[in-house]
Amino acid sequence: MSRVHDALRRAEQGGLPYRESAPPEFPEQEPPHHPPDLTPINVSAQASLPPVRLNIHPGMLSEVRILPFKPAPESHLLDLNNSHDTPAEEFRTLRTRLNHLQTLQPLHTVVVTSPSPAEGKSFTAVNLALAQSHLAETSVLLADFDLRRPIIHNLFQIDRSPGLSDYLTGQCSFPQALRRLEGMNLYLLPAGSPVKNPLELLNMRQAKVLFEELPRSFNWAIFDTPPLLFSADANLLATLADGTILVVKIGSTTFDNVTRAMQSLCENNVLGIVANGARASELYSKYTYYYSKSE
């Protein structure tokens, strides 16, 4: 934490040079990929519906559609099969630390968020989920809970609906809302149909029960959420998850925003901070010995 704070203070004083090969964060504006005729769901109109049956169990995963792994060209997904790729190695390190924490405490559901937009939260959530799914016999769920600006369906070039919002409002079953990537242990839960009031949807009892039941089927469930300082969605979801990861961008995120974000989370279940966009001399010099040209 002190190292991140020092880096942020230096950034505010004059800025830090960016590593030329640093992967860019995902764009905040959603490309026009999903069909434009999707009609927003009025959550208030769903209040009279009977409660959704959350029949979540390991056997249901056999009913999930399997789709080929075809990431979009602009997705910036890391090649985790390349051991010489240092950004990928950073996500393996993050994965190892989380798996160690899991041996010490109940830890299966993790919210990935940031103080402000364009700090790399989606980049972190997606590549962390990919890293976890590379472990044998580990079922991983990557869920898009950013109902305001969803992007995961675009990154993997899958349909946005049916998804999370359709499931929570009783429009589909949970297996119908999921997709599984072919040859991988990674399951995707896209945002689903647009909703007029995302926070009201996430306050429904079904959302709380969903968090409680997911560990029955997934060793890890990773949630991409809206920024903390721009909506209350992530704060609510952080109270439901086992842990929260805060993503900051070196040279962009201010120390004040980090402080405000941590205070909004009450620091109850914050697992740590991921520093995105750091220069090579600060984070990647440790790999020079192992991944030298003489190898």
C-alpha positions as CSV (number, residue, x, y, z in Angstrom):
1,M,0.0,0.0,0.0
2,S,2.8,2.5,0.9
3,R,4.5,1.8,-2.4
4,V,1.3,2.6,-4.3
5,H,0.7,5.7,-2.3
6,D,4.3,7.0,-3.0
7,A,3.9,6.3,-6.7
8,L,0.6,8.2,-6.8
9,R,2.1,11.1,-5.0
10,R,5.0,11.3,-7.5
11,A,2.5,11.1,-10.3
12,E,0.5,14.1,-9.0
13,Q,3.7,16.1,-8.7
14,G,4.9,15.6,-12.3
15,G,3.6,12.4,-13.8
16,L,5.4,9.1,-14.5
17,P,6.5,8.0,-17.9
18,Y,4.5,5.1,-19.3
19,R,5.9,1.8,-20.2
20,E,5.7,1.7,-24.0
21,S,4.6,-1.9,-24.0
22,A,2.0,-1.5,-21.2
23,P,-1.3,-2.9,-22.3
24,P,-4.0,-0.2,-22.6
25,E,-7.1,-0.3,-20.6
26,F,-10.4,-1.2,-22.2
27,P,-12.3,1.7,-23.7
28,E,-15.1,3.0,-21.6
29,Q,-17.5,3.6,-24.5
30,E,-19.1,0.4,-25.8
31,P,-18.7,-0.2,-29.5
32,P,-22.0,-0.6,-31.4
33,H,-21.8,-4.4,-31.3
34,H,-25.0,-5.4,-29.6
35,P,-28.2,-5.2,-31.5
36,P,-29.7,-1.7,-31.3
37,D,-33.3,-2.9,-30.8
38,L,-32.8,-4.3,-27.3
39,T,-35.6,-2.8,-25.1
40,P,-34.6,-1.7,-21.6
41,I,-36.1,-3.8,-18.8
42,N,-38.2,-1.8,-16.3
43,V,-37.2,-3.4,-13.0
44,S,-40.1,-1.8,-11.2
45,A,-42.5,-3.7,-13.5
46,Q,-40.8,-6.9,-12.4
47,A,-41.5,-6.4,-8.7
48,S,-44.8,-8.2,-8.9
49,L,-43.2,-11.3,-10.5
50,P,-42.7,-14.4,-8.2
51,P,-39.2,-14.8,-6.9
52,V,-36.7,-16.4,-9.3
53,R,-35.7,-19.9,-8.3
54,L,-32.0,-19.9,-7.9
55,N,-31.4,-23.5,-8.8
56,I,-27.6,-23.2,-8.9
57,H,-25.6,-26.4,-8.6
58,P,-22.5,-28.0,-10.3
59,G,-24.6,-30.2,-12.5
60,M,-26.3,-27.3,-14.2
61,L,-23.0,-26.4,-15.9
62,S,-23.5,-29.2,-18.3
63,E,-26.5,-27.3,-19.7
64,V,-24.4,-24.2,-20.6
65,R,-23.8,-23.3,-24.2
66,I,-20.2,-23.8,-25.4
67,L,-18.8,-21.1,-27.7
68,P,-15.4,-20.8,-29.4
69,F,-12.8,-18.5,-27.8
70,K,-12.7,-15.6,-30.3
71,P,-11.5,-12.4,-28.5
72,A,-12.0,-9.2,-30.3
73,P,-8.8,-7.7,-31.9
74,E,-9.0,-4.7,-29.5
75,S,-9.6,-6.8,-26.4
76,H,-5.9,-6.8,-25.2
77,L,-6.3,-10.2,-23.6
78,L,-2.9,-11.6,-22.5
79,D,-1.3,-14.8,-23.8
80,L,-1.1,-16.7,-20.6
81,N,0.5,-19.7,-22.4
82,N,3.6,-17.6,-23.1
83,S,5.8,-17.9,-20.0
84,H,8.1,-15.1,-21.3
85,D,5.3,-12.5,-21.3
86,T,5.9,-10.4,-18.2
87,P,2.4,-8.9,-17.9
88,A,1.0,-12.4,-18.0
89,E,3.4,-13.3,-15.2
90,E,2.0,-10.5,-13.1
91,F,-1.4,-12.0,-13.4
92,R,-0.1,-15.4,-12.4
93,T,1.4,-13.7,-9.3
94,L,-1.9,-12.1,-8.5
95,R,-3.6,-15.5,-9.0
96,T,-1.1,-17.2,-6.6
97,R,-1.7,-14.6,-3.9
98,L,-5.5,-14.9,-4.1
99,N,-5.3,-18.7,-4.1
100,H,-3.1,-18.5,-0.9
101,L,-5.7,-16.2,0.7
102,Q,-8.4,-18.7,-0.2
103,T,-6.6,-21.2,2.0
104,L,-6.8,-18.8,5.0
105,Q,-10.4,-17.6,4.6
106,P,-13.6,-18.2,2.7
107,L,-12.9,-16.4,-0.6
108,H,-14.7,-17.3,-3.8
109,T,-16.4,-14.1,-5.0
110,V,-14.3,-11.0,-5.9
111,V,-15.4,-7.6,-7.1
112,V,-12.9,-5.8,-9.3
113,T,-13.4,-2.0,-9.4
114,S,-11.6,1.3,-9.6
115,P,-12.1,4.8,-8.3
116,S,-12.8,6.3,-11.7
117,P,-13.3,5.2,-15.4
118,A,-10.4,4.3,-17.7
119,E,-8.1,2.9,-15.0
120,G,-8.0,-0.7,-16.2
121,K,-10.6,-2.5,-14.0
122,S,-12.0,-4.5,-16.9
123,F,-8.5,-5.4,-18.2
124,T,-7.7,-6.7,-14.7
125,A,-10.9,-8.6,-14.2
126,V,-10.8,-10.4,-17.6
127,N,-7.1,-11.4,-17.4
128,L,-7.4,-12.5,-13.8
129,A,-10.3,-14.7,-14.7
130,L,-8.3,-16.1,-17.6
131,A,-5.3,-16.8,-15.3
132,Q,-7.5,-18.6,-12.8
133,S,-9.2,-20.7,-15.5
134,H,-5.8,-22.0,-16.6
135,L,-5.5,-24.1,-13.4
136,A,-6.8,-27.6,-13.9
137,E,-10.2,-28.5,-12.5
138,T,-11.0,-24.9,-11.5
139,S,-14.3,-23.6,-12.7
140,V,-14.2,-19.8,-13.0
141,L,-17.0,-17.3,-13.6
142,L,-16.4,-13.9,-15.2
143,A,-19.5,-11.8,-14.7
144,D,-20.3,-8.3,-16.1
145,F,-22.0,-6.4,-13.3
146,D,-21.3,-3.1,-15.0
147,L,-24.9,-2.7,-16.2
148,R,-24.3,0.9,-17.1
149,R,-21.4,0.4,-19.6
150,P,-21.0,-3.4,-20.1
151,I,-18.1,-4.5,-22.2
152,I,-17.3,-8.2,-21.6
153,H,-19.7,-9.4,-24.4
154,N,-17.8,-7.2,-26.8
155,L,-14.4,-8.4,-25.7
156,F,-15.3,-12.1,-26.3
157,Q,-17.6,-11.3,-29.2
158,I,-20.7,-13.0,-27.7
159,D,-24.3,-11.9,-27.4
160,R,-25.1,-9.5,-24.6
161,S,-28.4,-11.1,-23.9
162,P,-29.6,-13.3,-22.3
163,G,-27.4,-12.4,-19.4
164,L,-27.4,-11.2,-15.8
165,S,-30.3,-8.8,-16.0
166,D,-32.5,-11.3,-17.8
167,Y,-31.8,-13.9,-15.2
168,L,-32.4,-11.6,-12.2
169,T,-35.8,-10.5,-13.7
170,G,-36.9,-14.1,-14.4
171,Q,-36.6,-13.9,-18.2
172,C,-34.2,-16.9,-18.4
173,S,-32.7,-19.6,-16.3
174,F,-29.1,-19.3,-15.0
175,P,-27.6,-21.8,-17.4
176,Q,-29.3,-19.9,-20.3
177,A,-27.6,-16.7,-19.1
178,L,-24.1,-18.3,-19.1
179,R,-21.6,-19.1,-21.9
180,R,-18.6,-21.5,-21.6
181,L,-15.5,-20.9,-23.7
182,E,-14.5,-24.0,-25.7
183,G,-11.6,-25.9,-24.2
184,M,-11.5,-23.8,-21.1
185,N,-12.9,-23.7,-17.5
186,L,-14.0,-20.2,-18.0
187,Y,-17.8,-19.3,-17.9
188,L,-19.1,-15.9,-19.0
189,L,-22.1,-14.1,-17.6
190,P,-22.7,-11.0,-19.8
191,A,-24.7,-8.0,-18.6
192,G,-27.9,-9.0,-20.4
193,S,-30.6,-6.7,-21.7
194,P,-30.3,-3.0,-20.8
195,V,-32.0,-1.8,-17.7
196,K,-33.4,1.6,-16.7
197,N,-32.4,1.4,-13.1
198,P,-29.3,-0.9,-12.5
199,L,-29.0,-0.1,-8.8
200,E,-32.6,-1.2,-8.1
201,L,-32.0,-4.4,-10.0
202,L,-28.8,-5.1,-7.9
203,N,-30.8,-4.5,-4.8
204,M,-33.2,-7.3,-5.5
205,R,-33.1,-10.3,-3.3
206,Q,-32.1,-12.5,-6.2
207,A,-28.8,-10.7,-6.5
208,K,-27.9,-11.3,-2.9
209,V,-28.8,-15.0,-3.1
210,L,-26.8,-15.3,-6.4
211,F,-23.6,-14.3,-4.5
212,E,-24.4,-16.8,-1.8
213,E,-24.9,-19.7,-4.2
214,L,-22.2,-19.2,-6.8
215,P,-19.4,-20.9,-4.6
216,R,-21.4,-24.1,-5.0
217,S,-20.5,-24.3,-8.7
218,F,-17.4,-22.0,-9.1
219,N,-14.2,-21.9,-7.3
220,W,-13.8,-18.3,-8.3
221,A,-16.4,-15.8,-9.4
222,I,-14.9,-12.5,-10.6
223,F,-17.1,-9.4,-11.1
224,D,-16.4,-6.4,-13.3
225,T,-18.3,-3.5,-11.8
226,P,-18.8,0.3,-12.4
227,P,-16.3,2.7,-10.9
228,L,-16.8,3.4,-7.2
229,L,-16.9,7.2,-7.3
230,F,-19.4,7.4,-10.2
231,S,-22.2,5.2,-9.0
232,A,-23.3,3.2,-5.9
233,D,-23.4,-0.1,-7.7
234,A,-19.8,-1.2,-6.8
235,N,-20.3,-0.2,-3.2
236,L,-23.4,-2.4,-3.0
237,L,-21.7,-5.4,-4.7
238,A,-18.7,-5.1,-2.5
239,T,-20.9,-5.7,0.5
240,L,-22.1,-9.0,-1.1
241,A,-18.7,-10.3,-2.3
242,D,-16.0,-12.0,-0.2
243,G,-13.4,-9.5,-1.3
244,T,-12.7,-6.4,-3.4
245,I,-9.7,-5.6,-5.6
246,L,-9.1,-1.9,-6.4
247,V,-7.4,-1.0,-9.7
248,V,-5.6,2.3,-10.0
249,K,-3.6,3.7,-12.9
250,I,-0.2,5.1,-12.2
251,G,0.1,8.7,-13.4
252,S,-3.7,9.1,-13.7
253,T,-5.4,8.1,-10.4
254,T,-5.0,10.7,-7.8
255,F,-4.1,10.0,-4.2
256,D,-7.4,11.7,-3.1
257,N,-9.5,9.4,-5.3
258,V,-7.8,6.3,-3.8
259,T,-8.5,7.6,-0.3
260,R,-12.1,8.4,-1.2
261,A,-12.6,5.0,-2.8
262,M,-11.1,3.1,0.2
263,Q,-13.4,5.1,2.5
264,S,-16.4,4.3,0.5
265,L,-15.6,0.6,0.8
266,C,-15.0,1.0,4.6
267,E,-11.9,-1.1,4.0
268,N,-13.8,-4.1,5.2
269,N,-12.9,-6.7,2.6
270,V,-10.3,-4.9,0.4
271,L,-7.9,-7.6,-0.7
272,G,-5.4,-5.2,-2.3
273,I,-4.6,-2.6,-4.9
274,V,-3.5,-3.4,-8.5
275,A,-1.3,-0.7,-10.0
276,N,-1.9,-0.5,-13.8
277,G,0.3,1.2,-16.3
278,A,3.5,1.1,-14.3
279,R,6.8,1.5,-16.1
280,A,9.1,-1.4,-16.6
281,S,11.8,-0.3,-14.2
282,E,9.3,-0.4,-11.3
283,L,7.6,-3.7,-11.8
284,Y,9.2,-5.9,-14.5
285,S,13.0,-5.6,-13.7
286,K,12.7,-8.7,-11.5
287,Y,12.2,-10.8,-14.6
288,T,15.4,-9.8,-16.3
289,Y,17.4,-12.6,-14.7
290,Y,14.9,-15.4,-15.6
291,Y,13.9,-14.2,-19.1
292,S,17.1,-13.0,-20.6
293,K,18.2,-13.3,-24.2
294,S,20.7,-16.0,-23.4
295,E,17.9,-18.4,-22.5
